[in-house]
Amino acid sequence: MTAINVSSAAEFVQLDVIASGTFATPALALAEVANVMSIPALQDVTVGASPGTFTWQQLDSLSEAVVTTPSTNSISVNMVMDDTTFFVGANSTAGIFDITNDKTLVYFRLYWQGNSSGDRYIEGQGYFTGVAPTVSPGAPVWISPLEIMVDGSFTTGTV
């Protein structure tokens, strides 16, 4: 077993998004590199891939029966905000606030351990939710959670 180590610069977790245009697949969207925005200063990342279940009981069985229902998939991060990605975006495209406020579909790719040849990623499409910037005297930089509620399934691949 080999752990997925993300402690060196070449292995940092990276979340790229694009919210301009309509594309057949996330891979085609992310190929439009001029408008791809990397979400900066990630503090933590959580990938949620949760198939739903439906259970029932029958009088002729001592155990419950279960079947799966569609999955609820999401990516949640906490980030230290910067004014460029929060308000402007990449190449003068919409920033995180406007993408969220306008309910714009985003295409995303999350690199697990850097984006060099052979590195793994997941990608998909969804909507930003849960943006809630905070600042305080004890934490004098703006930080915010950000969640991508995935519309459909994750796709996996390697660089």
CNS distance restraints for C-alpha pairs under 8 A (distance, minus, plus):
assign (resid   4 and name CA) (resid 112 and name CA) 7.82 0.50 0.50
assign (resid   4 and name CA) (resid 113 and name CA) 6.85 0.50 0.50
assign (resid   5 and name CA) (resid  11 and name CA) 7.13 0.50 0.50
assign (resid   5 and name CA) (resid 113 and name CA) 7.02 0.50 0.50
assign (resid   6 and name CA) (resid  11 and name CA) 4.80 0.50 0.50
assign (resid   6 and name CA) (resid  12 and name CA) 5.04 0.50 0.50
assign (resid   6 and name CA) (resid  13 and name CA) 6.58 0.50 0.50
assign (resid   6 and name CA) (resid 112 and name CA) 7.97 0.50 0.50
assign (resid   6 and name CA) (resid 113 and name CA) 5.65 0.50 0.50
assign (resid   6 and name CA) (resid 114 and name CA) 7.76 0.50 0.50
assign (resid   7 and name CA) (resid  11 and name CA) 6.52 0.50 0.50
assign (resid   7 and name CA) (resid  12 and name CA) 6.59 0.50 0.50
assign (resid   8 and name CA) (resid  12 and name CA) 6.34 0.50 0.50
assign (resid   9 and name CA) (resid 114 and name CA) 7.98 0.50 0.50
assign (resid  10 and name CA) (resid 113 and name CA) 7.79 0.50 0.50
assign (resid  10 and name CA) (resid 114 and name CA) 5.61 0.50 0.50
assign (resid  10 and name CA) (resid 115 and name CA) 7.83 0.50 0.50
assign (resid  10 and name CA) (resid 116 and name CA) 7.71 0.50 0.50
assign (resid  11 and name CA) (resid 112 and name CA) 7.98 0.50 0.50
assign (resid  11 and name CA) (resid 113 and name CA) 4.44 0.50 0.50
assign (resid  11 and name CA) (resid 114 and name CA) 4.08 0.50 0.50
assign (resid  11 and name CA) (resid 115 and name CA) 7.61 0.50 0.50
assign (resid  12 and name CA) (resid 112 and name CA) 7.75 0.50 0.50
assign (resid  12 and name CA) (resid 113 and name CA) 5.63 0.50 0.50
assign (resid  12 and name CA) (resid 114 and name CA) 5.09 0.50 0.50
assign (resid  13 and name CA) (resid 110 and name CA) 7.32 0.50 0.50
assign (resid  13 and name CA) (resid 111 and name CA) 5.66 0.50 0.50
assign (resid  13 and name CA) (resid 112 and name CA) 5.36 0.50 0.50
assign (resid  13 and name CA) (resid 113 and name CA) 5.39 0.50 0.50
assign (resid  13 and name CA) (resid 114 and name CA) 5.76 0.50 0.50
assign (resid  14 and name CA) (resid  38 and name CA) 6.97 0.50 0.50
assign (resid  14 and name CA) (resid  39 and name CA) 7.40 0.50 0.50
assign (resid  14 and name CA) (resid 110 and name CA) 5.79 0.50 0.50
assign (resid  14 and name CA) (resid 111 and name CA) 5.13 0.50 0.50
assign (resid  14 and name CA) (resid 112 and name CA) 7.17 0.50 0.50
assign (resid  14 and name CA) (resid 113 and name CA) 7.82 0.50 0.50
assign (resid  14 and name CA) (resid 114 and name CA) 6.60 0.50 0.50
assign (resid  14 and name CA) (resid 115 and name CA) 7.75 0.50 0.50
assign (resid  15 and name CA) (resid  38 and name CA) 5.69 0.50 0.50
assign (resid  15 and name CA) (resid  39 and name CA) 5.63 0.50 0.50
assign (resid  15 and name CA) (resid 108 and name CA) 7.05 0.50 0.50
assign (resid  15 and name CA) (resid 109 and name CA) 5.87 0.50 0.50
assign (resid  15 and name CA) (resid 110 and name CA) 4.52 0.50 0.50
assign (resid  15 and name CA) (resid 111 and name CA) 6.41 0.50 0.50
assign (resid  16 and name CA) (resid  36 and name CA) 6.38 0.50 0.50
assign (resid  16 and name CA) (resid  37 and name CA) 5.54 0.50 0.50
assign (resid  16 and name CA) (resid  38 and name CA) 4.31 0.50 0.50
assign (resid  16 and name CA) (resid  39 and name CA) 6.18 0.50 0.50
assign (resid  16 and name CA) (resid 108 and name CA) 5.54 0.50 0.50
assign (resid  16 and name CA) (resid 109 and name CA) 5.29 0.50 0.50
assign (resid  16 and name CA) (resid 110 and name CA) 6.46 0.50 0.50
assign (resid  17 and name CA) (resid  30 and name CA) 7.42 0.50 0.50
assign (resid  17 and name CA) (resid  36 and name CA) 5.63 0.50 0.50
assign (resid  17 and name CA) (resid  37 and name CA) 5.30 0.50 0.50
assign (resid  17 and name CA) (resid  38 and name CA) 6.38 0.50 0.50
assign (resid  17 and name CA) (resid  39 and name CA) 7.50 0.50 0.50
assign (resid  17 and name CA) (resid 106 and name CA) 6.29 0.50 0.50
assign (resid  17 and name CA) (resid 107 and name CA) 5.51 0.50 0.50
assign (resid  17 and name CA) (resid 108 and name CA) 4.31 0.50 0.50
assign (resid  17 and name CA) (resid 109 and name CA) 6.56 0.50 0.50
assign (resid  18 and name CA) (resid  29 and name CA) 6.86 0.50 0.50
assign (resid  18 and name CA) (resid  30 and name CA) 6.61 0.50 0.50
assign (resid  18 and name CA) (resid  35 and name CA) 6.19 0.50 0.50
assign (resid  18 and name CA) (resid  36 and name CA) 4.78 0.50 0.50
assign (resid  18 and name CA) (resid  37 and name CA) 6.14 0.50 0.50
assign (resid  18 and name CA) (resid 106 and name CA) 5.56 0.50 0.50
assign (resid  18 and name CA) (resid 107 and name CA) 5.34 0.50 0.50
assign (resid  18 and name CA) (resid 108 and name CA) 6.58 0.50 0.50
assign (resid  19 and name CA) (resid  93 and name CA) 7.91 0.50 0.50
assign (resid  19 and name CA) (resid  94 and name CA) 7.44 0.50 0.50
assign (resid  19 and name CA) (resid  99 and name CA) 7.15 0.50 0.50
assign (resid  19 and name CA) (resid 104 and name CA) 6.58 0.50 0.50
assign (resid  19 and name CA) (resid 105 and name CA) 6.14 0.50 0.50
assign (resid  19 and name CA) (resid 106 and name CA) 4.48 0.50 0.50
assign (resid  19 and name CA) (resid 107 and name CA) 6.44 0.50 0.50
assign (resid  20 and name CA) (resid  35 and name CA) 7.17 0.50 0.50
assign (resid  20 and name CA) (resid  93 and name CA) 7.15 0.50 0.50
assign (resid  20 and name CA) (resid 106 and name CA) 7.81 0.50 0.50
assign (resid  21 and name CA) (resid  29 and name CA) 7.86 0.50 0.50
assign (resid  22 and name CA) (resid  29 and name CA) 7.67 0.50 0.50
assign (resid  23 and name CA) (resid  28 and name CA) 6.36 0.50 0.50
assign (resid  23 and name CA) (resid  29 and name CA) 5.63 0.50 0.50
assign (resid  24 and name CA) (resid  28 and name CA) 6.89 0.50 0.50
assign (resid  24 and name CA) (resid  29 and name CA) 7.87 0.50 0.50
assign (resid  25 and name CA) (resid  29 and name CA) 6.50 0.50 0.50
assign (resid  25 and name CA) (resid 124 and name CA) 7.87 0.50 0.50
assign (resid  26 and name CA) (resid  30 and name CA) 6.10 0.50 0.50
assign (resid  26 and name CA) (resid 107 and name CA) 5.30 0.50 0.50
assign (resid  26 and name CA) (resid 108 and name CA) 6.70 0.50 0.50
assign (resid  26 and name CA) (resid 109 and name CA) 7.77 0.50 0.50
assign (resid  26 and name CA) (resid 123 and name CA) 6.51 0.50 0.50
assign (resid  26 and name CA) (resid 124 and name CA) 5.62 0.50 0.50
assign (resid  26 and name CA) (resid 125 and name CA) 6.53 0.50 0.50
assign (resid  27 and name CA) (resid  31 and name CA) 6.25 0.50 0.50
assign (resid  27 and name CA) (resid 123 and name CA) 7.73 0.50 0.50
assign (resid  28 and name CA) (resid  32 and name CA) 7.15 0.50 0.50
assign (resid  29 and name CA) (resid 107 and name CA) 6.59 0.50 0.50
assign (resid  30 and name CA) (resid  36 and name CA) 6.41 0.50 0.50
assign (resid  30 and name CA) (resid 107 and name CA) 7.24 0.50 0.50
assign (resid  30 and name CA) (resid 108 and name CA) 7.47 0.50 0.50
assign (resid  30 and name CA) (resid 109 and name CA) 7.75 0.50 0.50
assign (resid  32 and name CA) (resid  36 and name CA) 6.80 0.50 0.50
assign (resid  34 and name CA) (resid  90 and name CA) 7.29 0.50 0.50
assign (resid  34 and name CA) (resid  91 and name CA) 6.42 0.50 0.50
assign (resid  35 and name CA) (resid  90 and name CA) 5.23 0.50 0.50
assign (resid  35 and name CA) (resid  91 and name CA) 5.66 0.50 0.50
assign (resid  35 and name CA) (resid  93 and name CA) 6.79 0.50 0.50
assign (resid  36 and name CA) (resid  90 and name CA) 6.11 0.50 0.50
assign (resid  37 and name CA) (resid  85 and name CA) 7.38 0.50 0.50
assign (resid  37 and name CA) (resid  89 and name CA) 6.36 0.50 0.50
assign (resid  37 and name CA) (resid  90 and name CA) 5.07 0.50 0.50
assign (resid  39 and name CA) (resid  79 and name CA) 7.95 0.50 0.50
assign (resid  39 and name CA) (resid  85 and name CA) 7.15 0.50 0.50
assign (resid  40 and name CA) (resid  79 and name CA) 6.95 0.50 0.50
assign (resid  40 and name CA) (resid  80 and name CA) 7.29 0.50 0.50
assign (resid  40 and name CA) (resid  81 and name CA) 7.41 0.50 0.50
assign (resid  40 and name CA) (resid  82 and name CA) 7.69 0.50 0.50
assign (resid  40 and name CA) (resid  85 and name CA) 7.80 0.50 0.50
assign (resid  41 and name CA) (resid  79 and name CA) 5.40 0.50 0.50
assign (resid  41 and name CA) (resid  80 and name CA) 5.28 0.50 0.50
assign (resid  41 and name CA) (resid  81 and name CA) 7.28 0.50 0.50
assign (resid  42 and name CA) (resid  77 and name CA) 6.67 0.50 0.50
assign (resid  42 and name CA) (resid  78 and name CA) 5.92 0.50 0.50
assign (resid  42 and name CA) (resid  79 and name CA) 4.42 0.50 0.50
assign (resid  42 and name CA) (resid  80 and name CA) 6.64 0.50 0.50
assign (resid  43 and name CA) (resid  77 and name CA) 7.08 0.50 0.50
assign (resid  43 and name CA) (resid  78 and name CA) 5.31 0.50 0.50
assign (resid  43 and name CA) (resid  79 and name CA) 5.38 0.50 0.50
assign (resid  43 and name CA) (resid  80 and name CA) 7.26 0.50 0.50
assign (resid  44 and name CA) (resid  77 and name CA) 5.48 0.50 0.50
assign (resid  44 and name CA) (resid  78 and name CA) 5.58 0.50 0.50
assign (resid  44 and name CA) (resid  79 and name CA) 7.53 0.50 0.50
assign (resid  45 and name CA) (resid  75 and name CA) 7.13 0.50 0.50
assign (resid  45 and name CA) (resid  76 and name CA) 5.71 0.50 0.50
assign (resid  45 and name CA) (resid  77 and name CA) 4.46 0.50 0.50
assign (resid  45 and name CA) (resid  78 and name CA) 6.94 0.50 0.50
assign (resid  46 and name CA) (resid  75 and name CA) 5.71 0.50 0.50
assign (resid  46 and name CA) (resid  76 and name CA) 5.03 0.50 0.50
assign (resid  46 and name CA) (resid  77 and name CA) 6.33 0.50 0.50
assign (resid  47 and name CA) (resid  73 and name CA) 7.75 0.50 0.50
assign (resid  47 and name CA) (resid  74 and name CA) 6.02 0.50 0.50
assign (resid  47 and name CA) (resid  75 and name CA) 4.61 0.50 0.50
assign (resid  47 and name CA) (resid  76 and name CA) 6.48 0.50 0.50
assign (resid  48 and name CA) (resid  72 and name CA) 7.55 0.50 0.50
assign (resid  48 and name CA) (resid  73 and name CA) 5.31 0.50 0.50
assign (resid  48 and name CA) (resid  74 and name CA) 4.91 0.50 0.50
assign (resid  48 and name CA) (resid  75 and name CA) 6.02 0.50 0.50
assign (resid  48 and name CA) (resid  76 and name CA) 7.88 0.50 0.50
assign (resid  49 and name CA) (resid  71 and name CA) 6.69 0.50 0.50
assign (resid  49 and name CA) (resid  72 and name CA) 6.25 0.50 0.50
assign (resid  49 and name CA) (resid  73 and name CA) 4.58 0.50 0.50
assign (resid  49 and name CA) (resid  74 and name CA) 6.66 0.50 0.50
assign (resid  50 and name CA) (resid  71 and name CA) 5.22 0.50 0.50
assign (resid  50 and name CA) (resid  72 and name CA) 5.26 0.50 0.50
assign (resid  50 and name CA) (resid  73 and name CA) 6.14 0.50 0.50
assign (resid  51 and name CA) (resid  68 and name CA) 6.44 0.50 0.50
assign (resid  51 and name CA) (resid  69 and name CA) 6.31 0.50 0.50
assign (resid  51 and name CA) (resid  70 and name CA) 5.84 0.50 0.50
assign (resid  51 and name CA) (resid  71 and name CA) 3.75 0.50 0.50
assign (resid  51 and name CA) (resid  72 and name CA) 6.18 0.50 0.50
assign (resid  52 and name CA) (resid  68 and name CA) 5.58 0.50 0.50
assign (resid  52 and name CA) (resid  69 and name CA) 4.73 0.50 0.50
assign (resid  52 and name CA) (resid  70 and name CA) 5.80 0.50 0.50
assign (resid  52 and name CA) (resid  71 and name CA) 5.45 0.50 0.50
assign (resid  52 and name CA) (resid  72 and name CA) 7.10 0.50 0.50
assign (resid  53 and name CA) (resid  66 and name CA) 6.53 0.50 0.50
assign (resid  53 and name CA) (resid  67 and name CA) 5.65 0.50 0.50
assign (resid  53 and name CA) (resid  68 and name CA) 4.31 0.50 0.50
assign (resid  53 and name CA) (resid  69 and name CA) 5.26 0.50 0.50
assign (resid  54 and name CA) (resid  66 and name CA) 5.61 0.50 0.50
assign (resid  54 and name CA) (resid  67 and name CA) 5.48 0.50 0.50
assign (resid  54 and name CA) (resid  68 and name CA) 6.25 0.50 0.50
assign (resid  54 and name CA) (resid  69 and name CA) 6.79 0.50 0.50
assign (resid  55 and name CA) (resid  64 and name CA) 6.45 0.50 0.50
assign (resid  55 and name CA) (resid  65 and name CA) 5.50 0.50 0.50
assign (resid  55 and name CA) (resid  66 and name CA) 4.37 0.50 0.50
assign (resid  55 and name CA) (resid  67 and name CA) 6.64 0.50 0.50
assign (resid  56 and name CA) (resid  64 and name CA) 5.66 0.50 0.50
assign (resid  56 and name CA) (resid  65 and name CA) 5.45 0.50 0.50
assign (resid  56 and name CA) (resid  66 and name CA) 6.66 0.50 0.50
assign (resid  57 and name CA) (resid  61 and name CA) 7.50 0.50 0.50
assign (resid  57 and name CA) (resid  63 and name CA) 7.11 0.50 0.50
assign (resid  57 and name CA) (resid  64 and name CA) 4.83 0.50 0.50
assign (resid  57 and name CA) (resid  65 and name CA) 6.30 0.50 0.50
assign (resid  58 and name CA) (resid  64 and name CA) 7.19 0.50 0.50
assign (resid  58 and name CA) (resid  65 and name CA) 7.95 0.50 0.50
assign (resid  71 and name CA) (resid 153 and name CA) 7.82 0.50 0.50
assign (resid  72 and name CA) (resid 150 and name CA) 7.50 0.50 0.50
assign (resid  73 and name CA) (resid 149 and name CA) 6.46 0.50 0.50
assign (resid  73 and name CA) (resid 150 and name CA) 5.29 0.50 0.50
assign (resid  73 and name CA) (resid 151 and name CA) 7.83 0.50 0.50
assign (resid  73 and name CA) (resid 152 and name CA) 7.64 0.50 0.50
assign (resid  73 and name CA) (resid 153 and name CA) 6.98 0.50 0.50
assign (resid  73 and name CA) (resid 154 and name CA) 7.54 0.50 0.50
assign (resid  74 and name CA) (resid 147 and name CA) 6.85 0.50 0.50
assign (resid  74 and name CA) (resid 148 and name CA) 5.47 0.50 0.50
assign (resid  74 and name CA) (resid 149 and name CA) 4.67 0.50 0.50
assign (resid  74 and name CA) (resid 150 and name CA) 5.23 0.50 0.50
assign (resid  75 and name CA) (resid 147 and name CA) 5.57 0.50 0.50
assign (resid  75 and name CA) (resid 148 and name CA) 5.14 0.50 0.50
assign (resid  75 and name CA) (resid 149 and name CA) 6.83 0.50 0.50
assign (resid  75 and name CA) (resid 150 and name CA) 7.68 0.50 0.50
assign (resid  76 and name CA) (resid 145 and name CA) 7.19 0.50 0.50
assign (resid  76 and name CA) (resid 146 and name CA) 5.78 0.50 0.50
assign (resid  76 and name CA) (resid 147 and name CA) 4.26 0.50 0.50
assign (resid  76 and name CA) (resid 148 and name CA) 6.42 0.50 0.50
assign (resid  77 and name CA) (resid 145 and name CA) 5.67 0.50 0.50
assign (resid  77 and name CA) (resid 146 and name CA) 5.33 0.50 0.50
assign (resid  77 and name CA) (resid 147 and name CA) 6.31 0.50 0.50
assign (resid  78 and name CA) (resid 143 and name CA) 7.09 0.50 0.50
assign (resid  78 and name CA) (resid 144 and name CA) 5.66 0.50 0.50
assign (resid  78 and name CA) (resid 145 and name CA) 4.25 0.50 0.50
assign (resid  78 and name CA) (resid 146 and name CA) 6.17 0.50 0.50
assign (resid  79 and name CA) (resid 143 and name CA) 5.61 0.50 0.50
assign (resid  79 and name CA) (resid 144 and name CA) 5.57 0.50 0.50
assign (resid  79 and name CA) (resid 145 and name CA) 6.34 0.50 0.50
assign (resid  79 and name CA) (resid 146 and name CA) 7.62 0.50 0.50
assign (resid  80 and name CA) (resid 141 and name CA) 7.08 0.50 0.50
assign (resid  80 and name CA) (resid 142 and name CA) 6.07 0.50 0.50
assign (resid  80 and name CA) (resid 143 and name CA) 4.44 0.50 0.50
assign (resid  80 and name CA) (resid 144 and name CA) 6.64 0.50 0.50
assign (resid  81 and name CA) (resid  85 and name CA) 7.68 0.50 0.50
assign (resid  81 and name CA) (resid  86 and name CA) 6.61 0.50 0.50
assign (resid  81 and name CA) (resid 141 and name CA) 7.65 0.50 0.50
assign (resid  81 and name CA) (resid 142 and name CA) 5.56 0.50 0.50
assign (resid  81 and name CA) (resid 143 and name CA) 5.47 0.50 0.50
assign (resid  81 and name CA) (resid 144 and name CA) 6.83 0.50 0.50
assign (resid  82 and name CA) (resid  86 and name CA) 6.08 0.50 0.50
assign (resid  82 and name CA) (resid 142 and name CA) 7.92 0.50 0.50
assign (resid  83 and name CA) (resid  87 and name CA) 5.63 0.50 0.50
assign (resid  83 and name CA) (resid  88 and name CA) 7.34 0.50 0.50
assign (resid  84 and name CA) (resid  88 and name CA) 5.05 0.50 0.50
assign (resid  84 and name CA) (resid  89 and name CA) 6.00 0.50 0.50
assign (resid  84 and name CA) (resid  95 and name CA) 7.32 0.50 0.50
assign (resid  85 and name CA) (resid  89 and name CA) 4.39 0.50 0.50
assign (resid  85 and name CA) (resid  90 and name CA) 7.00 0.50 0.50
assign (resid  85 and name CA) (resid  95 and name CA) 5.16 0.50 0.50
assign (resid  85 and name CA) (resid  96 and name CA) 6.25 0.50 0.50
assign (resid  86 and name CA) (resid  95 and name CA) 4.87 0.50 0.50
assign (resid  86 and name CA) (resid  96 and name CA) 4.65 0.50 0.50
assign (resid  86 and name CA) (resid  97 and name CA) 5.65 0.50 0.50
assign (resid  87 and name CA) (resid  94 and name CA) 7.03 0.50 0.50
assign (resid  87 and name CA) (resid  95 and name CA) 4.51 0.50 0.50
assign (resid  87 and name CA) (resid  96 and name CA) 6.39 0.50 0.50
assign (resid  87 and name CA) (resid  97 and name CA) 6.01 0.50 0.50
assign (resid  87 and name CA) (resid  98 and name CA) 7.03 0.50 0.50
assign (resid  88 and name CA) (resid  92 and name CA) 5.75 0.50 0.50
assign (resid  88 and name CA) (resid  93 and name CA) 6.27 0.50 0.50
assign (resid  88 and name CA) (resid  94 and name CA) 5.45 0.50 0.50
assign (resid  88 and name CA) (resid  95 and name CA) 4.40 0.50 0.50
assign (resid  88 and name CA) (resid  96 and name CA) 7.87 0.50 0.50
assign (resid  89 and name CA) (resid  93 and name CA) 5.07 0.50 0.50
assign (resid  89 and name CA) (resid  94 and name CA) 4.96 0.50 0.50
assign (resid  89 and name CA) (resid  95 and name CA) 3.80 0.50 0.50
assign (resid  89 and name CA) (resid  96 and name CA) 6.89 0.50 0.50
assign (resid  90 and name CA) (resid  94 and name CA) 7.35 0.50 0.50
assign (resid  90 and name CA) (resid  95 and name CA) 7.40 0.50 0.50
assign (resid  94 and name CA) (resid  98 and name CA) 5.74 0.50 0.50
assign (resid  94 and name CA) (resid  99 and name CA) 6.02 0.50 0.50
assign (resid  95 and name CA) (resid  99 and name CA) 6.06 0.50 0.50
assign (resid  96 and name CA) (resid 100 and name CA) 6.09 0.50 0.50
assign (resid  96 and name CA) (resid 128 and name CA) 7.98 0.50 0.50
assign (resid  97 and name CA) (resid 101 and name CA) 5.97 0.50 0.50
assign (resid  97 and name CA) (resid 131 and name CA) 7.81 0.50 0.50
assign (resid  98 and name CA) (resid 102 and name CA) 5.70 0.50 0.50
assign (resid  99 and name CA) (resid 103 and name CA) 5.98 0.50 0.50
assign (resid  99 and name CA) (resid 104 and name CA) 5.17 0.50 0.50
assign (resid  99 and name CA) (resid 105 and name CA) 7.86 0.50 0.50
assign (resid  99 and name CA) (resid 128 and name CA) 7.17 0.50 0.50
assign (resid 100 and name CA) (resid 104 and name CA) 6.59 0.50 0.50
assign (resid 100 and name CA) (resid 127 and name CA) 7.31 0.50 0.50
assign (resid 100 and name CA) (resid 128 and name CA) 5.25 0.50 0.50
assign (resid 100 and name CA) (resid 129 and name CA) 6.47 0.50 0.50
assign (resid 100 and name CA) (resid 131 and name CA) 7.61 0.50 0.50
assign (resid 103 and name CA) (resid 127 and name CA) 6.67 0.50 0.50
assign (resid 103 and name CA) (resid 128 and name CA) 7.42 0.50 0.50
assign (resid 104 and name CA) (resid 127 and name CA) 6.56 0.50 0.50
assign (resid 104 and name CA) (resid 128 and name CA) 7.95 0.50 0.50
assign (resid 105 and name CA) (resid 125 and name CA) 6.86 0.50 0.50
assign (resid 105 and name CA) (resid 126 and name CA) 5.62 0.50 0.50
assign (resid 105 and name CA) (resid 127 and name CA) 5.30 0.50 0.50
assign (resid 106 and name CA) (resid 125 and name CA) 5.54 0.50 0.50
assign (resid 106 and name CA) (resid 126 and name CA) 5.50 0.50 0.50
assign (resid 106 and name CA) (resid 127 and name CA) 5.97 0.50 0.50
assign (resid 106 and name CA) (resid 128 and name CA) 7.64 0.50 0.50
assign (resid 107 and name CA) (resid 123 and name CA) 7.49 0.50 0.50
assign (resid 107 and name CA) (resid 124 and name CA) 5.83 0.50 0.50
assign (resid 107 and name CA) (resid 125 and name CA) 4.29 0.50 0.50
assign (resid 107 and name CA) (resid 126 and name CA) 6.60 0.50 0.50
assign (resid 108 and name CA) (resid 123 and name CA) 5.40 0.50 0.50
assign (resid 108 and name CA) (resid 124 and name CA) 5.59 0.50 0.50
assign (resid 108 and name CA) (resid 125 and name CA) 5.98 0.50 0.50
assign (resid 108 and name CA) (resid 126 and name CA) 7.94 0.50 0.50
assign (resid 109 and name CA) (resid 121 and name CA) 6.51 0.50 0.50
assign (resid 109 and name CA) (resid 122 and name CA) 5.68 0.50 0.50
assign (resid 109 and name CA) (resid 123 and name CA) 4.17 0.50 0.50
assign (resid 109 and name CA) (resid 124 and name CA) 6.76 0.50 0.50
assign (resid 110 and name CA) (resid 121 and name CA) 5.39 0.50 0.50
assign (resid 110 and name CA) (resid 122 and name CA) 5.38 0.50 0.50
assign (resid 110 and name CA) (resid 123 and name CA) 6.23 0.50 0.50
assign (resid 111 and name CA) (resid 115 and name CA) 6.08 0.50 0.50
assign (resid 111 and name CA) (resid 119 and name CA) 7.34 0.50 0.50
assign (resid 111 and name CA) (resid 120 and name CA) 6.10 0.50 0.50
assign (resid 111 and name CA) (resid 121 and name CA) 4.31 0.50 0.50
assign (resid 111 and name CA) (resid 122 and name CA) 6.76 0.50 0.50
assign (resid 112 and name CA) (resid 119 and name CA) 7.40 0.50 0.50
assign (resid 112 and name CA) (resid 120 and name CA) 5.93 0.50 0.50
assign (resid 112 and name CA) (resid 121 and name CA) 5.63 0.50 0.50
assign (resid 112 and name CA) (resid 122 and name CA) 7.93 0.50 0.50
assign (resid 113 and name CA) (resid 119 and name CA) 6.32 0.50 0.50
assign (resid 113 and name CA) (resid 120 and name CA) 6.96 0.50 0.50
assign (resid 114 and name CA) (resid 119 and name CA) 6.34 0.50 0.50
assign (resid 115 and name CA) (resid 119 and name CA) 5.68 0.50 0.50
assign (resid 115 and name CA) (resid 120 and name CA) 7.66 0.50 0.50
assign (resid 115 and name CA) (resid 159 and name CA) 6.39 0.50 0.50
assign (resid 116 and name CA) (resid 159 and name CA) 6.36 0.50 0.50
assign (resid 117 and name CA) (resid 158 and name CA) 7.48 0.50 0.50
assign (resid 117 and name CA) (resid 159 and name CA) 4.94 0.50 0.50
assign (resid 118 and name CA) (resid 158 and name CA) 5.46 0.50 0.50
assign (resid 118 and name CA) (resid 159 and name CA) 5.17 0.50 0.50
assign (resid 119 and name CA) (resid 158 and name CA) 5.32 0.50 0.50
assign (resid 119 and name CA) (resid 159 and name CA) 5.38 0.50 0.50
assign (resid 120 and name CA) (resid 156 and name CA) 7.34 0.50 0.50
assign (resid 120 and name CA) (resid 157 and name CA) 5.75 0.50 0.50
assign (resid 120 and name CA) (resid 158 and name CA) 4.30 0.50 0.50
assign (resid 120 and name CA) (resid 159 and name CA) 6.37 0.50 0.50
assign (resid 121 and name CA) (resid 156 and name CA) 5.77 0.50 0.50
assign (resid 121 and name CA) (resid 157 and name CA) 5.46 0.50 0.50
assign (resid 121 and name CA) (resid 158 and name CA) 5.97 0.50 0.50
assign (resid 121 and name CA) (resid 159 and name CA) 7.52 0.50 0.50
assign (resid 122 and name CA) (resid 154 and name CA) 6.11 0.50 0.50
assign (resid 122 and name CA) (resid 155 and name CA) 5.44 0.50 0.50
assign (resid 122 and name CA) (resid 156 and name CA) 4.39 0.50 0.50
assign (resid 122 and name CA) (resid 157 and name CA) 6.35 0.50 0.50
assign (resid 123 and name CA) (resid 154 and name CA) 5.64 0.50 0.50
assign (resid 123 and name CA) (resid 155 and name CA) 5.23 0.50 0.50
assign (resid 123 and name CA) (resid 156 and name CA) 6.41 0.50 0.50
assign (resid 124 and name CA) (resid 150 and name CA) 6.80 0.50 0.50
assign (resid 124 and name CA) (resid 151 and name CA) 7.59 0.50 0.50
assign (resid 124 and name CA) (resid 152 and name CA) 7.49 0.50 0.50
assign (resid 124 and name CA) (resid 153 and name CA) 6.71 0.50 0.50
assign (resid 124 and name CA) (resid 154 and name CA) 5.23 0.50 0.50
assign (resid 124 and name CA) (resid 155 and name CA) 6.19 0.50 0.50
assign (resid 125 and name CA) (resid 150 and name CA) 5.69 0.50 0.50
assign (resid 125 and name CA) (resid 151 and name CA) 5.67 0.50 0.50
assign (resid 125 and name CA) (resid 152 and name CA) 7.32 0.50 0.50
assign (resid 126 and name CA) (resid 148 and name CA) 5.90 0.50 0.50
assign (resid 126 and name CA) (resid 149 and name CA) 5.30 0.50 0.50
assign (resid 126 and name CA) (resid 150 and name CA) 4.15 0.50 0.50
assign (resid 126 and name CA) (resid 151 and name CA) 4.66 0.50 0.50
assign (resid 126 and name CA) (resid 152 and name CA) 7.88 0.50 0.50
assign (resid 127 and name CA) (resid 148 and name CA) 5.30 0.50 0.50
assign (resid 127 and name CA) (resid 149 and name CA) 5.35 0.50 0.50
assign (resid 127 and name CA) (resid 150 and name CA) 6.68 0.50 0.50
assign (resid 127 and name CA) (resid 151 and name CA) 7.53 0.50 0.50
assign (resid 128 and name CA) (resid 146 and name CA) 6.72 0.50 0.50
assign (resid 128 and name CA) (resid 147 and name CA) 5.58 0.50 0.50
assign (resid 128 and name CA) (resid 148 and name CA) 4.62 0.50 0.50
assign (resid 128 and name CA) (resid 149 and name CA) 6.50 0.50 0.50
assign (resid 129 and name CA) (resid 146 and name CA) 6.23 0.50 0.50
assign (resid 129 and name CA) (resid 147 and name CA) 5.09 0.50 0.50
assign (resid 129 and name CA) (resid 148 and name CA) 6.12 0.50 0.50
assign (resid 129 and name CA) (resid 149 and name CA) 6.94 0.50 0.50
assign (resid 130 and name CA) (resid 145 and name CA) 6.31 0.50 0.50
assign (resid 130 and name CA) (resid 146 and name CA) 5.35 0.50 0.50
assign (resid 130 and name CA) (resid 147 and name CA) 5.62 0.50 0.50
assign (resid 131 and name CA) (resid 144 and name CA) 6.12 0.50 0.50
assign (resid 131 and name CA) (resid 145 and name CA) 5.54 0.50 0.50
assign (resid 131 and name CA) (resid 146 and name CA) 4.98 0.50 0.50
assign (resid 131 and name CA) (resid 147 and name CA) 7.32 0.50 0.50
assign (resid 132 and name CA) (resid 144 and name CA) 5.28 0.50 0.50
assign (resid 132 and name CA) (resid 145 and name CA) 6.08 0.50 0.50
assign (resid 132 and name CA) (resid 146 and name CA) 7.67 0.50 0.50
assign (resid 133 and name CA) (resid 142 and name CA) 6.12 0.50 0.50
assign (resid 133 and name CA) (resid 143 and name CA) 5.45 0.50 0.50
assign (resid 133 and name CA) (resid 144 and name CA) 4.24 0.50 0.50
assign (resid 133 and name CA) (resid 145 and name CA) 7.21 0.50 0.50
assign (resid 134 and name CA) (resid 142 and name CA) 5.52 0.50 0.50
assign (resid 134 and name CA) (resid 143 and name CA) 5.54 0.50 0.50
assign (resid 134 and name CA) (resid 144 and name CA) 6.23 0.50 0.50
assign (resid 135 and name CA) (resid 139 and name CA) 6.05 0.50 0.50
assign (resid 135 and name CA) (resid 140 and name CA) 5.72 0.50 0.50
assign (resid 135 and name CA) (resid 141 and name CA) 5.86 0.50 0.50
assign (resid 135 and name CA) (resid 142 and name CA) 4.89 0.50 0.50
assign (resid 135 and name CA) (resid 143 and name CA) 6.65 0.50 0.50
assign (resid 136 and name CA) (resid 140 and name CA) 5.44 0.50 0.50
assign (resid 136 and name CA) (resid 141 and name CA) 7.71 0.50 0.50
assign (resid 150 and name CA) (resid 154 and name CA) 7.74 0.50 0.50
